[in-house]
Amino acid sequence: MVYKTQGTCSQAIQLELDGDVIKSVEFVGGCSGNTQGVASLVQGMKAEEAIARLEGIRCGFKPTSCPDQLAKALKLALAE
């Protein structure tokens, strides 16, 4: 699935689940090192655990962040 992010430097998140386990994550745009790190850390993790860890993280004064947007994308993917 491709999730269009809102309020972040990244434009989208490409995400693949295997059941409820995160198979792959790729951010389009954003801070390359940080987004690659987040994507690598959540690979193989249950989506619910990643959501619990990432949801609500803010980037500076922004109300969201790339990790928070990933949590939103995962929620949407689980609902499908």
C-alpha positions in Angstrom: 0.0 0.0 0.0 1.1 3.6 -0.5 0.1 6.1 2.2 0.3 9.8 1.4 1.7 11.6 4.4 0.5 14.9 5.8 2.4 17.5 7.6 5.9 16.0 7.2 8.9 16.4 4.9 8.2 12.9 3.4 5.6 12.7 0.7 4.5 9.1 1.1 5.2 5.7 2.8 5.3 2.5 0.8 4.3 -0.3 3.2 3.9 -4.1 3.0 2.4 -6.3 5.7 2.4 -10.1 6.0 -0.7 -10.6 8.1 0.0 -8.3 11.0 3.8 -8.3 10.7 5.6 -5.5 8.9 7.4 -6.9 5.9 8.8 -3.7 4.4 8.6 0.1 4.8 10.0 2.7 2.5 9.6 6.5 2.9 9.5 8.7 -0.1 11.3 11.9 0.8 12.1 13.1 4.3 15.3 12.8 6.2 17.0 9.9 4.5 19.0 8.5 7.5 16.2 8.9 10.0 13.5 7.4 7.7 15.8 4.5 6.7 16.5 3.8 10.4 12.8 3.8 11.4 12.0 1.5 8.4 14.8 -0.9 9.4 13.8 -1.0 13.1 10.1 -1.8 12.4 10.8 -4.5 9.8 9.6 -7.9 11.3 7.7 -6.2 14.1 4.0 -6.7 14.7 2.1 -3.6 13.4 0.3 -3.1 16.7 3.6 -2.9 18.6 5.1 -0.4 16.1 1.9 1.7 16.3 2.1 1.8 20.1 5.8 2.9 20.0 5.5 5.5 17.2 2.1 7.1 17.5 2.1 10.6 18.8 5.8 11.4 18.1 6.2 15.0 17.0 8.9 16.6 14.9 9.8 19.9 16.5 6.8 22.1 16.7 4.8 20.1 14.0 1.9 18.1 15.4 3.1 14.9 13.6 6.3 13.3 12.4 7.4 10.6 9.9 7.1 7.9 12.6 3.7 9.2 13.6 2.6 9.1 10.0 3.9 5.5 9.8 1.7 4.6 12.7 -1.3 6.1 10.9 -0.4 4.2 7.7 -0.2 0.9 9.7 -3.6 1.5 11.3 -5.1 2.0 7.9 -3.4 -1.1 6.5 -4.6 -3.2 9.4 -8.2 -1.9 8.8 -8.1 -3.0 5.1 
